[in-house]
Amino acid sequence: MSCRGAGAAVVLVRHRSRLLPTTTAEST
């Protein structure tokens, strides 16, 4: 489950960062 959760989180973050590059700075 952890692996799947991490993968899903990464995908969501990547999609979000793509749509909102501003969130990337806040996320990191």
C-alpha positions, -999 to +999 in steps of 0.1 A: +000+000+000+028+024+008+044+019-026+011+025-043+004+055-021+038+070-028+034+064-066-001+080-066+012+110-045+041+115-069+018+114-099-006+138-083+022+162-074+036+160-109+002+167-124-004+196-100+031+210-106+024+208-143-009+227-140+003+250-112+041+255-112+037+277-082+027+248-060+060+231-068+080+257-049+056+254-019+056+216-021+095+215-021 
